[in-house]
Protein backbone atom coordinates (compact mmCIF):
# COMPACT_ATOMS: atom_id res chain seq x y z
CA UNK A 1 0.00 0.00 0.00
CA UNK A 2 1.35 3.37 -0.96
CA UNK A 3 1.35 6.30 1.41
CA UNK A 4 -0.76 9.38 0.71
CA UNK A 5 -0.64 12.96 1.96
CA UNK A 6 -3.91 14.46 3.17
CA UNK A 7 -5.18 18.04 3.06
CA UNK A 8 -3.79 18.54 6.58
CA UNK A 9 -0.36 18.94 4.93
CA UNK A 10 1.24 22.29 5.80
CA UNK A 11 3.71 22.10 2.86
CA UNK A 12 6.78 22.25 5.09
CA UNK A 13 8.78 19.84 2.89
CA UNK A 14 9.95 17.61 5.73
CA UNK A 15 8.54 14.51 4.05
CA UNK A 16 10.26 15.28 0.74
CA UNK A 17 13.59 15.67 2.51
CA UNK A 18 13.08 12.40 4.40
CA UNK A 19 11.97 10.25 1.45
CA UNK A 20 14.80 7.88 0.47
CA UNK A 21 13.27 7.39 -2.98
CA UNK A 22 12.95 11.12 -3.73
CA UNK A 23 9.38 10.72 -4.98
CA UNK A 24 7.61 13.43 -2.96
CA UNK A 25 7.06 16.79 -4.62
CA UNK A 26 5.06 19.96 -4.13
CA UNK A 27 1.60 19.74 -5.69
CA UNK A 28 -0.98 22.46 -6.25
CA UNK A 29 -2.37 22.41 -2.69
CA UNK A 30 0.13 20.29 -0.76
CA UNK A 31 2.93 17.78 -1.22
CA UNK A 32 2.21 14.60 -3.18
CA UNK A 33 3.71 11.11 -3.26
CA UNK A 34 4.21 9.26 -6.55
CA UNK A 35 2.29 6.13 -5.54
CA UNK A 36 3.65 4.10 -8.44
CA UNK A 37 7.18 4.43 -7.04
CA UNK A 38 6.43 4.33 -3.29
CA UNK A 39 8.17 1.40 -1.55
CA UNK A 40 5.99 1.67 1.59
CA UNK A 41 8.89 2.35 3.94
CA UNK A 42 6.92 4.85 6.07
CA UNK A 43 9.80 7.26 6.50
CA UNK A 44 7.68 10.16 5.28
CA UNK A 45 4.88 9.41 7.74
CA UNK A 46 7.34 9.26 10.62
CA UNK A 47 8.86 12.60 9.59
CA UNK A 48 5.58 14.52 9.11
CA UNK A 49 5.16 17.00 12.00
CA UNK A 50 1.35 17.17 11.61
CA UNK A 51 0.52 13.52 10.90
CA UNK A 52 -0.79 14.25 7.41
CA UNK A 53 0.63 11.07 5.85
CA UNK A 54 -0.95 7.62 6.09
CA UNK A 55 -1.18 4.39 4.17
CA UNK A 56 -3.83 4.30 1.48
PQR file of N, CA, C, O and H, with PARSE charges and radii, in Angstrom:
ATOM      1  N   UNK A   1       0.833  -1.199   0.000 -0.4000 1.5000
ATOM      2  CA  UNK A   1       0.000   0.000   0.000 -0.0000 2.0000
ATOM      3  C   UNK A   1       0.867   1.248   0.000  0.5500 1.7000
ATOM      4  O   UNK A   1       1.763   1.389   0.832 -0.5500 1.4000
ATOM      5  N   UNK A   2       0.610   2.119  -0.899 -0.4000 1.5000
ATOM      6  CA  UNK A   2       1.353   3.370  -0.961 -0.0000 2.0000
ATOM      7  C   UNK A   2       0.871   4.328   0.123  0.5500 1.7000
ATOM      8  O   UNK A   2      -0.247   4.212   0.626 -0.5500 1.4000
ATOM      9  H   UNK A   2      -0.118   2.004  -1.575  0.4000 1.0000
ATOM     10  N   UNK A   3       1.717   5.251   0.463 -0.4000 1.5000
ATOM     11  CA  UNK A   3       1.347   6.296   1.411 -0.0000 2.0000
ATOM     12  C   UNK A   3       0.736   7.465   0.645  0.5500 1.7000
ATOM     13  O   UNK A   3       1.056   7.686  -0.522 -0.5500 1.4000
ATOM     14  H   UNK A   3       2.625   5.345   0.055  0.4000 1.0000
ATOM     15  N   UNK A   4      -0.139   8.206   1.304 -0.4000 1.5000
ATOM     16  CA  UNK A   4      -0.765   9.383   0.713 -0.0000 2.0000
ATOM     17  C   UNK A   4      -0.676  10.545   1.694  0.5500 1.7000
ATOM     18  O   UNK A   4      -0.592  10.350   2.906 -0.5500 1.4000
ATOM     19  H   UNK A   4      -0.399   8.027   2.253  0.4000 1.0000
ATOM     20  N   UNK A   5      -0.697  11.742   1.152 -0.4000 1.5000
ATOM     21  CA  UNK A   5      -0.639  12.959   1.956 -0.0000 2.0000
ATOM     22  C   UNK A   5      -2.004  13.622   1.913  0.5500 1.7000
ATOM     23  O   UNK A   5      -2.536  13.893   0.837 -0.5500 1.4000
ATOM     24  H   UNK A   5      -0.765  11.900   0.167  0.4000 1.0000
ATOM     25  N   UNK A   6      -2.566  13.882   3.079 -0.4000 1.5000
ATOM     26  CA  UNK A   6      -3.909  14.459   3.173 -0.0000 2.0000
ATOM     27  C   UNK A   6      -3.871  15.988   3.092  0.5500 1.7000
ATOM     28  O   UNK A   6      -2.803  16.595   3.017 -0.5500 1.4000
ATOM     29  H   UNK A   6      -2.133  13.662   3.954  0.4000 1.0000
ATOM     30  N   UNK A   7      -5.051  16.585   3.109 -0.4000 1.5000
ATOM     31  CA  UNK A   7      -5.182  18.042   3.056 -0.0000 2.0000
ATOM     32  C   UNK A   7      -4.664  18.721   4.318  0.5500 1.7000
ATOM     33  O   UNK A   7      -4.552  19.947   4.347 -0.5500 1.4000
ATOM     34  H   UNK A   7      -5.919  16.091   3.170  0.4000 1.0000
ATOM     35  N   UNK A   8      -4.348  17.961   5.354 -0.4000 1.5000
ATOM     36  CA  UNK A   8      -3.786  18.540   6.582 -0.0000 2.0000
ATOM     37  C   UNK A   8      -2.337  18.972   6.385  0.5500 1.7000
ATOM     38  O   UNK A   8      -1.762  19.632   7.251 -0.5500 1.4000
ATOM     39  H   UNK A   8      -4.439  16.966   5.330  0.4000 1.0000
ATOM     40  N   UNK A   9      -1.747  18.603   5.250 -0.4000 1.5000
ATOM     41  CA  UNK A   9      -0.361  18.943   4.933 -0.0000 2.0000
ATOM     42  C   UNK A   9      -0.157  20.458   5.006  0.5500 1.7000
ATOM     43  O   UNK A   9      -0.951  21.231   4.471 -0.5500 1.4000
ATOM     44  H   UNK A   9      -2.214  18.067   4.547  0.4000 1.0000
ATOM     45  N   UNK A  10       0.925  20.864   5.682 -0.4000 1.5000
ATOM     46  CA  UNK A  10       1.238  22.294   5.804 -0.0000 2.0000
ATOM     47  C   UNK A  10       2.344  22.713   4.830  0.5500 1.7000
ATOM     48  O   UNK A  10       2.860  23.827   4.923 -0.5500 1.4000
ATOM     49  H   UNK A  10       1.569  20.235   6.117  0.4000 1.0000
ATOM     50  N   UNK A  11       2.709  21.831   3.902 -0.4000 1.5000
ATOM     51  CA  UNK A  11       3.711  22.103   2.864 -0.0000 2.0000
ATOM     52  C   UNK A  11       5.055  22.556   3.425  0.5500 1.7000
ATOM     53  O   UNK A  11       5.671  23.489   2.912 -0.5500 1.4000
ATOM     54  H   UNK A  11       2.290  20.926   3.826  0.4000 1.0000
ATOM     55  N   UNK A  12       5.501  21.884   4.486 -0.4000 1.5000
ATOM     56  CA  UNK A  12       6.780  22.246   5.095 -0.0000 2.0000
ATOM     57  C   UNK A  12       7.965  21.599   4.378  0.5500 1.7000
ATOM     58  O   UNK A  12       9.092  22.083   4.486 -0.5500 1.4000
ATOM     59  H   UNK A  12       5.001  21.125   4.903  0.4000 1.0000
ATOM     60  N   UNK A  13       7.715  20.499   3.639 -0.4000 1.5000
ATOM     61  CA  UNK A  13       8.776  19.844   2.892 -0.0000 2.0000
ATOM     62  C   UNK A  13       9.563  18.799   3.664  0.5500 1.7000
ATOM     63  O   UNK A  13      10.474  18.183   3.111 -0.5500 1.4000
ATOM     64  H   UNK A  13       6.799  20.106   3.552  0.4000 1.0000
ATOM     65  N   UNK A  14       9.234  18.591   4.917 -0.4000 1.5000
ATOM     66  CA  UNK A  14       9.953  17.614   5.729 -0.0000 2.0000
ATOM     67  C   UNK A  14       9.873  16.214   5.135  0.5500 1.7000
ATOM     68  O   UNK A  14      10.863  15.483   5.135 -0.5500 1.4000
ATOM     69  H   UNK A  14       8.494  19.092   5.366  0.4000 1.0000
ATOM     70  N   UNK A  15       8.720  15.843   4.638 -0.4000 1.5000
ATOM     71  CA  UNK A  15       8.540  14.508   4.051 -0.0000 2.0000
ATOM     72  C   UNK A  15       9.398  14.327   2.805  0.5500 1.7000
ATOM     73  O   UNK A  15       9.989  13.266   2.605 -0.5500 1.4000
ATOM     74  H   UNK A  15       7.916  16.438   4.639  0.4000 1.0000
ATOM     75  N   UNK A  16       9.468  15.350   1.974 -0.4000 1.5000
ATOM     76  CA  UNK A  16      10.258  15.277   0.744 -0.0000 2.0000
ATOM     77  C   UNK A  16      11.734  15.101   1.076  0.5500 1.7000
ATOM     78  O   UNK A  16      12.437  14.342   0.409 -0.5500 1.4000
ATOM     79  H   UNK A  16       8.987  16.212   2.136  0.4000 1.0000
ATOM     80  N   UNK A  17      12.201  15.796   2.096 -0.4000 1.5000
ATOM     81  CA  UNK A  17      13.593  15.670   2.514 -0.0000 2.0000
ATOM     82  C   UNK A  17      13.882  14.289   3.085  0.5500 1.7000
ATOM     83  O   UNK A  17      14.988  13.771   2.930 -0.5500 1.4000
ATOM     84  H   UNK A  17      11.630  16.412   2.638  0.4000 1.0000
ATOM     85  N   UNK A  18      12.892  13.690   3.745 -0.4000 1.5000
ATOM     86  CA  UNK A  18      13.079  12.398   4.402 -0.0000 2.0000
ATOM     87  C   UNK A  18      12.946  11.208   3.456  0.5500 1.7000
ATOM     88  O   UNK A  18      13.487  10.140   3.744 -0.5500 1.4000
ATOM     89  H   UNK A  18      11.993  14.110   3.871  0.4000 1.0000
ATOM     90  N   UNK A  19      12.254  11.362   2.353 -0.4000 1.5000
ATOM     91  CA  UNK A  19      11.969  10.247   1.448 -0.0000 2.0000
ATOM     92  C   UNK A  19      13.247   9.704   0.803  0.5500 1.7000
ATOM     93  O   UNK A  19      13.922  10.431   0.075 -0.5500 1.4000
ATOM     94  H   UNK A  19      11.815  12.230   2.120  0.4000 1.0000
ATOM     95  N   UNK A  20      13.587   8.440   1.061 -0.4000 1.5000
ATOM     96  CA  UNK A  20      14.804   7.875   0.470 -0.0000 2.0000
ATOM     97  C   UNK A  20      14.697   7.644  -1.038  0.5500 1.7000
ATOM     98  O   UNK A  20      15.712   7.505  -1.721 -0.5500 1.4000
ATOM     99  H   UNK A  20      13.039   7.849   1.653  0.4000 1.0000
ATOM    100  N   UNK A  21      13.478   7.602  -1.551 -0.4000 1.5000
ATOM    101  CA  UNK A  21      13.265   7.387  -2.985 -0.0000 2.0000
ATOM    102  C   UNK A  21      13.199   8.706  -3.767  0.5500 1.7000
ATOM    103  O   UNK A  21      13.304   8.701  -4.994 -0.5500 1.4000
ATOM    104  H   UNK A  21      12.653   7.715  -0.996  0.4000 1.0000
ATOM    105  N   UNK A  22      13.028   9.820  -3.073 -0.4000 1.5000
ATOM    106  CA  UNK A  22      12.948  11.122  -3.733 -0.0000 2.0000
ATOM    107  C   UNK A  22      11.715  11.284  -4.599  0.5500 1.7000
ATOM    108  O   UNK A  22      11.773  11.908  -5.658 -0.5500 1.4000
ATOM    109  H   UNK A  22      12.943   9.824  -2.077  0.4000 1.0000
ATOM    110  N   UNK A  23      10.591  10.722  -4.152 -0.4000 1.5000
ATOM    111  CA  UNK A  23       9.378  10.721  -4.982 -0.0000 2.0000
ATOM    112  C   UNK A  23       8.274  11.617  -4.438  0.5500 1.7000
ATOM    113  O   UNK A  23       7.126  11.502  -4.865 -0.5500 1.4000
ATOM    114  H   UNK A  23      10.544  10.215  -3.291  0.4000 1.0000
ATOM    115  N   UNK A  24       8.595  12.503  -3.508 -0.4000 1.5000
ATOM    116  CA  UNK A  24       7.611  13.427  -2.958 -0.0000 2.0000
ATOM    117  C   UNK A  24       7.909  14.814  -3.502  0.5500 1.7000
ATOM    118  O   UNK A  24       9.043  15.288  -3.431 -0.5500 1.4000
ATOM    119  H   UNK A  24       9.528  12.596  -3.161  0.4000 1.0000
ATOM    120  N   UNK A  25       6.882  15.464  -4.046 -0.4000 1.5000
ATOM    121  CA  UNK A  25       7.062  16.786  -4.625 -0.0000 2.0000
ATOM    122  C   UNK A  25       5.887  17.689  -4.268  0.5500 1.7000
ATOM    123  O   UNK A  25       4.820  17.222  -3.871 -0.5500 1.4000
ATOM    124  H   UNK A  25       5.960  15.078  -4.103  0.4000 1.0000
ATOM    125  N   UNK A  26       6.108  18.985  -4.419 -0.4000 1.5000
ATOM    126  CA  UNK A  26       5.063  19.963  -4.129 -0.0000 2.0000
ATOM    127  C   UNK A  26       3.984  19.889  -5.200  0.5500 1.7000
ATOM    128  O   UNK A  26       4.280  19.977  -6.392 -0.5500 1.4000
ATOM    129  H   UNK A  26       6.975  19.365  -4.742  0.4000 1.0000
ATOM    130  N   UNK A  27       2.732  19.728  -4.776 -0.4000 1.5000
ATOM    131  CA  UNK A  27       1.601  19.736  -5.688 -0.0000 2.0000
ATOM    132  C   UNK A  27       0.929  21.093  -5.662  0.5500 1.7000
ATOM    133  O   UNK A  27       1.490  22.051  -5.130 -0.5500 1.4000
ATOM    134  H   UNK A  27       2.492  19.657  -3.808  0.4000 1.0000
ATOM    135  N   UNK A  28      -0.261  21.191  -6.225 -0.4000 1.5000
ATOM    136  CA  UNK A  28      -0.982  22.459  -6.248 -0.0000 2.0000
ATOM    137  C   UNK A  28      -1.356  22.943  -4.855  0.5500 1.7000
ATOM    138  O   UNK A  28      -1.168  24.115  -4.530 -0.5500 1.4000
ATOM    139  H   UNK A  28      -0.717  20.413  -6.657  0.4000 1.0000
ATOM    140  N   UNK A  29      -1.894  22.027  -4.020 -0.4000 1.5000
ATOM    141  CA  UNK A  29      -2.365  22.413  -2.692 -0.0000 2.0000
ATOM    142  C   UNK A  29      -1.449  21.955  -1.565  0.5500 1.7000
ATOM    143  O   UNK A  29      -1.362  22.608  -0.525 -0.5500 1.4000
ATOM    144  H   UNK A  29      -2.046  21.074  -4.285  0.4000 1.0000
ATOM    145  N   UNK A  30      -0.771  20.839  -1.771 -0.4000 1.5000
ATOM    146  CA  UNK A  30       0.133  20.293  -0.761 -0.0000 2.0000
ATOM    147  C   UNK A  30       1.076  19.294  -1.427  0.5500 1.7000
ATOM    148  O   UNK A  30       0.967  19.028  -2.624 -0.5500 1.4000
ATOM    149  H   UNK A  30      -0.843  20.308  -2.616  0.4000 1.0000
ATOM    150  N   UNK A  31       1.991  18.750  -0.652 -0.4000 1.5000
ATOM    151  CA  UNK A  31       2.933  17.784  -1.217 -0.0000 2.0000
ATOM    152  C   UNK A  31       2.201  16.519  -1.655  0.5500 1.7000
ATOM    153  O   UNK A  31       1.135  16.187  -1.137 -0.5500 1.4000
ATOM    154  H   UNK A  31       2.080  18.966   0.320  0.4000 1.0000
ATOM    155  N   UNK A  32       2.803  15.815  -2.630 -0.4000 1.5000
ATOM    156  CA  UNK A  32       2.207  14.597  -3.175 -0.0000 2.0000
ATOM    157  C   UNK A  32       3.267  13.511  -3.284  0.5500 1.7000
ATOM    158  O   UNK A  32       4.445  13.797  -3.499 -0.5500 1.4000
ATOM    159  H   UNK A  32       3.669  16.084  -3.051  0.4000 1.0000
ATOM    160  N   UNK A  33       2.836  12.262  -3.134 -0.4000 1.5000
ATOM    161  CA  UNK A  33       3.711  11.106  -3.261 -0.0000 2.0000
ATOM    162  C   UNK A  33       3.381  10.397  -4.567  0.5500 1.7000
ATOM    163  O   UNK A  33       2.210  10.177  -4.877 -0.5500 1.4000
ATOM    164  H   UNK A  33       1.879  12.029  -2.960  0.4000 1.0000
ATOM    165  N   UNK A  34       4.407  10.039  -5.332 -0.4000 1.5000
ATOM    166  CA  UNK A  34       4.205   9.261  -6.555 -0.0000 2.0000
ATOM    167  C   UNK A  34       3.949   7.820  -6.124  0.5500 1.7000
ATOM    168  O   UNK A  34       4.889   7.070  -5.860 -0.5500 1.4000
ATOM    169  H   UNK A  34       5.358  10.218  -5.080  0.4000 1.0000
ATOM    170  N   UNK A  35       2.687   7.440  -6.055 -0.4000 1.5000
ATOM    171  CA  UNK A  35       2.285   6.129  -5.538 -0.0000 2.0000
ATOM    172  C   UNK A  35       2.868   4.971  -6.336  0.5500 1.7000
ATOM    173  O   UNK A  35       3.082   3.889  -5.789 -0.5500 1.4000
ATOM    174  H   UNK A  35       1.924   8.049  -6.269  0.4000 1.0000
ATOM    175  N   UNK A  36       3.126   5.184  -7.616 -0.4000 1.5000
ATOM    176  CA  UNK A  36       3.655   4.097  -8.442 -0.0000 2.0000
ATOM    177  C   UNK A  36       5.106   3.759  -8.108  0.5500 1.7000
ATOM    178  O   UNK A  36       5.601   2.695  -8.479 -0.5500 1.4000
ATOM    179  H   UNK A  36       2.952   6.063  -8.060  0.4000 1.0000
ATOM    180  N   UNK A  37       5.789   4.668  -7.404 -0.4000 1.5000
ATOM    181  CA  UNK A  37       7.181   4.434  -7.039 -0.0000 2.0000
ATOM    182  C   UNK A  37       7.387   4.267  -5.537  0.5500 1.7000
ATOM    183  O   UNK A  37       8.503   3.991  -5.096 -0.5500 1.4000
ATOM    184  H   UNK A  37       5.388   5.532  -7.102  0.4000 1.0000
ATOM    185  N   UNK A  38       6.337   4.430  -4.751 -0.4000 1.5000
ATOM    186  CA  UNK A  38       6.430   4.331  -3.291 -0.0000 2.0000
ATOM    187  C   UNK A  38       6.761   2.890  -2.891  0.5500 1.7000
ATOM    188  O   UNK A  38       6.132   1.945  -3.366 -0.5500 1.4000
ATOM    189  H   UNK A  38       5.430   4.654  -5.109  0.4000 1.0000
ATOM    190  N   UNK A  39       7.757   2.736  -2.012 -0.4000 1.5000
ATOM    191  CA  UNK A  39       8.171   1.400  -1.549 -0.0000 2.0000
ATOM    192  C   UNK A  39       7.618   1.088  -0.157  0.5500 1.7000
ATOM    193  O   UNK A  39       8.032   0.115   0.472 -0.5500 1.4000
ATOM    194  H   UNK A  39       8.269   3.504  -1.626  0.4000 1.0000
ATOM    195  N   UNK A  40       6.692   1.905   0.318 -0.4000 1.5000
ATOM    196  CA  UNK A  40       5.991   1.673   1.586 -0.0000 2.0000
ATOM    197  C   UNK A  40       6.915   1.600   2.799  0.5500 1.7000
ATOM    198  O   UNK A  40       6.672   0.814   3.715 -0.5500 1.4000
ATOM    199  H   UNK A  40       6.356   2.696  -0.193  0.4000 1.0000
ATOM    200  N   UNK A  41       7.955   2.399   2.813 -0.4000 1.5000
ATOM    201  CA  UNK A  41       8.891   2.352   3.938 -0.0000 2.0000
ATOM    202  C   UNK A  41       8.366   3.095   5.169  0.5500 1.7000
ATOM    203  O   UNK A  41       8.740   2.763   6.294 -0.5500 1.4000
ATOM    204  H   UNK A  41       8.152   3.038   2.069  0.4000 1.0000
ATOM    205  N   UNK A  42       7.499   4.103   4.965 -0.4000 1.5000
ATOM    206  CA  UNK A  42       6.917   4.846   6.075 -0.0000 2.0000
ATOM    207  C   UNK A  42       7.772   5.968   6.624  0.5500 1.7000
ATOM    208  O   UNK A  42       7.390   6.616   7.598 -0.5500 1.4000
ATOM    209  H   UNK A  42       7.196   4.372   4.051  0.4000 1.0000
ATOM    210  N   UNK A  43       8.917   6.210   6.021 -0.4000 1.5000
ATOM    211  CA  UNK A  43       9.803   7.264   6.502 -0.0000 2.0000
ATOM    212  C   UNK A  43       9.125   8.629   6.462  0.5500 1.7000
ATOM    213  O   UNK A  43       9.294   9.442   7.371 -0.5500 1.4000
ATOM    214  H   UNK A  43       9.228   5.684   5.230  0.4000 1.0000
ATOM    215  N   UNK A  44       8.368   8.871   5.417 -0.4000 1.5000
ATOM    216  CA  UNK A  44       7.678  10.164   5.282 -0.0000 2.0000
ATOM    217  C   UNK A  44       6.656  10.364   6.397  0.5500 1.7000
ATOM    218  O   UNK A  44       6.553  11.450   6.968 -0.5500 1.4000
ATOM    219  H   UNK A  44       8.231   8.211   4.679  0.4000 1.0000
ATOM    220  N   UNK A  45       5.909   9.319   6.697 -0.4000 1.5000
ATOM    221  CA  UNK A  45       4.877   9.411   7.744 -0.0000 2.0000
ATOM    222  C   UNK A  45       5.509   9.674   9.108  0.5500 1.7000
ATOM    223  O   UNK A  45       4.967  10.429   9.916 -0.5500 1.4000
ATOM    224  H   UNK A  45       5.993   8.437   6.232  0.4000 1.0000
ATOM    225  N   UNK A  46       6.644   9.053   9.356 -0.4000 1.5000
ATOM    226  CA  UNK A  46       7.343   9.264  10.621 -0.0000 2.0000
ATOM    227  C   UNK A  46       7.878  10.684  10.726  0.5500 1.7000
ATOM    228  O   UNK A  46       7.935  11.248  11.819 -0.5500 1.4000
ATOM    229  H   UNK A  46       7.083   8.440   8.699  0.4000 1.0000
ATOM    230  N   UNK A  47       8.267  11.261   9.604 -0.4000 1.5000
ATOM    231  CA  UNK A  47       8.858  12.599   9.587 -0.0000 2.0000
ATOM    232  C   UNK A  47       7.832  13.732   9.647  0.5500 1.7000
ATOM    233  O   UNK A  47       8.152  14.837  10.085 -0.5500 1.4000
ATOM    234  H   UNK A  47       8.221  10.802   8.716  0.4000 1.0000
ATOM    235  N   UNK A  48       6.600  13.461   9.207 -0.4000 1.5000
ATOM    236  CA  UNK A  48       5.583  14.516   9.115 -0.0000 2.0000
ATOM    237  C   UNK A  48       5.233  15.079  10.498  0.5500 1.7000
ATOM    238  O   UNK A  48       4.801  14.338  11.382 -0.5500 1.4000
ATOM    239  H   UNK A  48       6.340  12.564   8.852  0.4000 1.0000
ATOM    240  N   UNK A  49       5.420  16.389  10.681 -0.4000 1.5000
ATOM    241  CA  UNK A  49       5.158  16.995  12.005 -0.0000 2.0000
ATOM    242  C   UNK A  49       3.666  17.133  12.340  0.5500 1.7000
ATOM    243  O   UNK A  49       3.316  17.355  13.499 -0.5500 1.4000
ATOM    244  H   UNK A  49       5.771  16.991   9.964  0.4000 1.0000
ATOM    245  N   UNK A  50       2.789  17.005  11.344 -0.4000 1.5000
ATOM    246  CA  UNK A  50       1.354  17.169  11.605 -0.0000 2.0000
ATOM    247  C   UNK A  50       0.551  15.897  11.378  0.5500 1.7000
ATOM    248  O   UNK A  50      -0.677  15.924  11.464 -0.5500 1.4000
ATOM    249  H   UNK A  50       3.073  16.825  10.403  0.4000 1.0000
ATOM    250  N   UNK A  51       1.213  14.794  11.091 -0.4000 1.5000
ATOM    251  CA  UNK A  51       0.521  13.521  10.899 -0.0000 2.0000
ATOM    252  C   UNK A  51      -0.363  13.485   9.675  0.5500 1.7000
ATOM    253  O   UNK A  51      -1.413  12.844   9.694 -0.5500 1.4000
ATOM    254  H   UNK A  51       2.211  14.772  11.021  0.4000 1.0000
ATOM    255  N   UNK A  52       0.038  14.161   8.605 -0.4000 1.5000
ATOM    256  CA  UNK A  52      -0.794  14.249   7.407 -0.0000 2.0000
ATOM    257  C   UNK A  52      -0.560  13.099   6.426  0.5500 1.7000
ATOM    258  O   UNK A  52      -1.165  13.074   5.354 -0.5500 1.4000
ATOM    259  H   UNK A  52       0.891  14.682   8.590  0.4000 1.0000
ATOM    260  N   UNK A  53       0.307  12.149   6.777 -0.4000 1.5000
ATOM    261  CA  UNK A  53       0.632  11.066   5.850 -0.0000 2.0000
ATOM    262  C   UNK A  53       0.220   9.727   6.446  0.5500 1.7000
ATOM    263  O   UNK A  53       0.535   9.413   7.593 -0.5500 1.4000
ATOM    264  H   UNK A  53       0.798  12.169   7.648  0.4000 1.0000
ATOM    265  N   UNK A  54      -0.498   8.941   5.632 -0.4000 1.5000
ATOM    266  CA  UNK A  54      -0.952   7.624   6.087 -0.0000 2.0000
ATOM    267  C   UNK A  54      -0.954   6.661   4.919  0.5500 1.7000
ATOM    268  O   UNK A  54      -0.839   7.069   3.763 -0.5500 1.4000
ATOM    269  H   UNK A  54      -0.755   9.196   4.699  0.4000 1.0000
ATOM    270  N   UNK A  55      -1.086   5.369   5.228 -0.4000 1.5000
ATOM    271  CA  UNK A  55      -1.179   4.386   4.166 -0.0000 2.0000
ATOM    272  C   UNK A  55      -2.550   4.437   3.540  0.5500 1.7000
ATOM    273  O   UNK A  55      -3.552   4.653   4.222 -0.5500 1.4000
ATOM    274  H   UNK A  55      -1.179   5.037   6.167  0.4000 1.0000
ATOM    275  N   UNK A  56      -2.589   4.239   2.251 -0.4000 1.5000
ATOM    276  CA  UNK A  56      -3.828   4.296   1.477 -0.0000 2.0000
ATOM    277  C   UNK A  56      -4.697   3.109   1.778  0.5500 1.7000
ATOM    278  O   UNK A  56      -5.786   2.984   1.218 -0.5500 1.4000
ATOM    279  H   UNK A  56      -1.775   4.064   1.697  0.4000 1.0000
TER
END
